[in-house]
Amino acid sequence: MFLLIIFASILMSILLILIIYKRYSVFNIVVYETPNANKIFNYHSSKLIFRINPKIRSKLNAVLTMADPFLLVVHDELFLFYEEKSELNDGVIKGFKTGNLIDWQDLGVILNETCHLSFPFVFEHDHEIYLMPETFDNNCICLYNFTDFPKGCTLNRILMSGVPFIDSHIHKKDGIYYLFTNSSNDELRLFYSSDLMDWTIHPKSPIVIGNKFSRSAGSIVNVDEKNYRVGQDTSNVYGDNFNVFEINVLSTTDYEESIVLNNVIKKDLKWNIEGGHHFNSVFFKGRYISVFDGKRRVSVFGKISYPFFRIIQKFAVNKEVKPDLL
């Protein structure tokens, strides 16, 4: 009878964990080689070539989020930058690189700050490479450059400050830089500059309002001389999906866009069964490469074991056992 009571108690505990525990999904990253420019958003017509999976049990510091991937081609190498968030640390920016799309070298931590980092938009300007991650907690947009790319990421200057800035990115057109940035009240704001130094608010800003289309799901994508904006749909839940908009007009006086693709993430594969919220694409060695993030489900075993693992983590921290950074 005593053993039966213990068994029933354990079973009830597991059922309660499955019902109460809210971590149903984690973000992961997938890279696809697409057959042509028209298929960059279509992962079903593409070949999966690389994947980065979080591990909810990793020593004493579970990695829960790998998201917001950006690609950059430098000479004959392809670089991937992304956010990694672990249980005991704020988000940091990490990276991989490859020269052949087969062998991927882990570059480790690219940037670690005192605040949470995400959305590592990376670009080249005047033969220098810059990184502009989201630093929401600091109410500013920080621009970093590399002293020894891909290492030596150093603060160059603060572009804007005073209010929260979310998922910011820059697009250059006709010699003018356009900065897209989201506010905390679901507005996509637009600024422009001729030198990356002095920014002027666009007369049409905010150019999109509301949680259905406004929040950026990556930077502007150029395909066949057309520019596309990817926008998250957070009207149902964060990280649910994203849509694609063609930018029809972009100047210092006007902005127009039209939707061309709805709900890119079909929630039909393991890596995206719970959704996704980011996209980026580049042309590398004659091939179109697309990267997505998606939300995959946490397994039943993961849901059951993770709370107990968290207890071990808390105990270890209280005992002053310092976990690995990532």
C-alpha positions, -999 to 999 in steps of 0.1 A, spaced: 0 0 0 28 24 9 45 18 -25 12 23 -43 8 57 -25 43 67 -35 37 57 -71 4 75 -72 20 106 -58 48 106 -84 22 100 -112 1 129 -100 32 152 -98 41 143 -134 6 151 -145 5 184 -127 39 193 -143 25 186 -177 -6 207 -170 10 236 -152 45 239 -167 43 265 -195 75 258 -215 59 241 -244 84 253 -270 119 266 -276 134 286 -305 158 268 -328 175 279 -361 176 262 -395 195 271 -427 183 261 -462 198 261 -496 171 273 -520 169 264 -557 164 300 -570 155 335 -559 118 329 -561 120 301 -535 139 319 -507 108 319 -484 97 284 -494 115 259 -471 96 230 -486 113 236 -520 147 239 -503 174 217 -489 181 218 -451 219 222 -447 224 233 -411 205 234 -378 212 248 -344 192 233 -315 189 245 -279 193 220 -251 171 225 -222 195 204 -201 231 216 -205 253 211 -175 240 237 -150 228 263 -175 201 252 -199 201 269 -233 165 278 -241 166 301 -270 185 302 -303 169 328 -325 171 360 -346 196 346 -371 214 369 -396 237 360 -425 266 379 -439 290 371 -468 326 382 -462 350 373 -490 345 335 -495 329 327 -462 294 328 -449 288 340 -413 257 334 -392 251 355 -361 223 348 -337 209 353 -302 215 326 -276 196 329 -243 203 305 -214 184 300 -182 209 318 -159 222 345 -183 208 373 -205 210 369 -242 244 370 -259 254 371 -296 271 340 -309 282 329 -344 291 302 -369 310 304 -402 314 282 -432 332 282 -465 315 253 -482 280 250 -465 290 216 -451 315 223 -424 303 250 -399 328 264 -374 314 275 -340 328 310 -333 315 311 -297 304 344 -281 307 374 -304 293 400 -280 283 399 -244 270 430 -225 255 439 -192 220 438 -208 201 413 -228 211 411 -264 191 399 -294 184 406 -331 221 409 -342 217 428 -375 251 428 -392 261 448 -423 291 463 -442 297 500 -446 328 517 -461 348 485 -459 340 480 -422 316 455 -407 291 467 -381 268 449 -357 236 465 -344 220 442 -318 189 450 -299 197 465 -265 161 471 -254 170 473 -216 193 503 -222 168 524 -242 192 529 -271 204 517 -304 241 508 -302 264 504 -332 294 481 -328 323 475 -352 349 448 -354 386 454 -348 394 418 -360 363 404 -376 346 383 -364 362 390 -331 369 423 -314 333 436 -314 336 471 -299 310 499 -293 314 525 -320 286 549 -311 250 552 -300 227 560 -328 196 569 -308 186 569 -272 158 578 -248 131 552 -255 129 515 -261 140 504 -296 131 469 -308 144 448 -337 162 477 -354 178 473 -389 192 496 -417 186 495 -454 206 516 -479 188 529 -511 200 556 -535 227 567 -511 204 572 -482 203 550 -451 168 540 -438 165 528 -402 135 507 -393 128 502 -356 99 491 -335 85 508 -304 70 491 -274 35 501 -285 35 481 -318 46 509 -341 72 505 -369 91 537 -370 113 549 -399 142 573 -399 167 583 -426 203 596 -428 230 603 -453 259 593 -431 247 569 -403 253 598 -378 224 623 -379 190 607 -382 157 624 -393 123 610 -386 105 600 -418 73 621 -425 53 589 -429 65 574 -396 51 553 -380 47 534 -412 29 505 -397 8 503 -366 -6 473 -347 6 438 -337 -5 421 -369 22 434 -392 45 460 -376 72 442 -357 103 433 -378 110 396 -385 145 404 -399 161 430 -421 151 441 -456 157 414 -482 166 423 -518 157 398 -545 158 405 -582 160 443 -576 129 442 -554 130 449 -517 109 429 -492 101 436 -456 94 407 -433 70 414 -405 60 394 -375 24 385 -367 21 387 -329 -16 392 -328 -22 357 -315 10 349 -296 46 361 -297 67 341 -322 36 327 -340 44 336 -377 56 363 -401 44 378 -434 63 393 -464 57 427 -478 71 442 -510 83 478 -506 68 496 -535 80 531 -526 109 542 -503 122 577 -503 128 605 -478 93 617 -483 72 586 -490 68 549 -481 44 523 -495 43 485 -491 20 457 -501 17 422 -487 28 394 -509 30 364 -486 9 354 -456 20 331 -428 53 319 -442 57 294 -414 33 265 -420 38 248 -386 43 215 -404 79 204 -395 95 196 -362 115 228 -361 85 251 -366 55 232 -353 47 260 -328 56 288 -352 85 311 -360 94 348 -362 126 355 -381 140 352 -416 171 363 -435 186 354 -469 219 360 -489 235 349 -522 266 329 -515 288 312 -541 261 310 -567 235 298 -542 206 314 -524 208 307 -487 179 313 -463 178 311 -425 147 308 -403 141 305 -367 112 284 -354 95 272 -323 97 235 -317 79 216 -290 96 205 -258 93 168 -255 72 152 -227 105 140 -211 119 175 -213 88 190 -197 89 164 -169 127 166 -163 132 204 -167 115 216 -135 136 191 -115 167 202 -133 159 238 -125 158 228 -88 193 214 -92 204 246 -109 190 268 -81 207 246 -55 240 248 -74 238 286 -77 229 289 -40 260 268 -33 280 293 -54 287 268 -81 294 290 -111 279 276 -143 294 279 -177 283 310 -196 267 290 -223 
